[in-house]
Amino acid sequence: MDLVIHEASPLLINPAADALVRAALGPLTTGVSLKRKRGQPSVLTVHLLDSATGQDVQKAQTLFALYGVMTVTVSKAAIVADDEDVAVLTCNDARINSDAKVDYRVWTGTGVLYASGTVDVVAGSVALEFGTPTPGKYLIEIARRKGNFATAATVIEAVE
Amino acid sequence: MPWNTPETGWIDGAIVGTSDMNAIGEDLNYLKAMPFDNYLLQEGADYSTSSTSFTDIDSSDLALSVTTTGGDLEISFYGSFNINTSAFVYLDVDVDGTRVGLDDGLVIENLSSGVAGRTVGFIVRKSGLSAAAHTIKLQWKVSANTATLYAGAGTSAKDVHGMFCAKEV
């Protein structure tokens, strides 16, 4: 069955959505698709096996309902593409107050996973530095590892 | 305009009436404008999928409707693809809920990451259709990762417009 979701976040890219549903639903999903008509919101389709239950459908809907809802601030939206300049991302959200760590993922503009890992939550706040020698736009996600799923997402551009 | 089976049994001295001439005229009009439908991609964003099972690329726009008069359907497509990490993309056509290619579809393309704009095209003929309205959908799947079909969506240097067509033959 196909679960059609009107995308809440304009930042969502297909590989990031795919990573979310595969982590949450495992073999119950065969992937995701994205499309957008001119002048209309994006439509995300989650492809679920027919054996998926109502609970699985609800889980998939929840994933995207909470995509990008945590607040993230950046020290600058554009950095110089060298090994020196970095942007600092800060996520200070009540949802992660009691979390020890959160995941982060960095995607290139072409949807390639550029970097990923975990970062400590200190006093309910996360600080992440991002720098790169390669020009381009990068989607950076911060996601909870436990409890109710939630993410923060932003785009930083590295310019020559 | 219906298709009239042409009379081929004319004999010397046979009388040609109005209905005969009208039938010929209708057939000429039919041949000039065979039942067809097509869609040129001009979207707000490129299509993308990570689905490893066949799925509609766009169940509204890339879903053609042709009302045939008993003939076959000739279905064609061209489009340019990309992928984030090397993998295969497969294409098939669904006619009235049944894929024409079955198995792994009609065509396969080995997409390499970093090589944008790999173009795929095919023509396939679907026979055995009744004279009725038919729905033709373009479907795709990947072996892994995420494939993109450029859709005339303004992507820098890749703002190209694929096309999906179907006509009775």
Interface residues (C-beta under 8 A of the other chain):
Chain A: D2 I13 N14 P15 A17 D18 T30 G31 V32 S33 L34 K35 R36 K37 R38 G39 Q40 S42 T45 H47 T110 G111 V112
Chain B: Q42 E43 G44 A45 Y47 S48 T49 S50 S51 T52 S53 T55 I57 D58 D61 N82 N84 T85 S113 V142 N145 T146 T148 A153
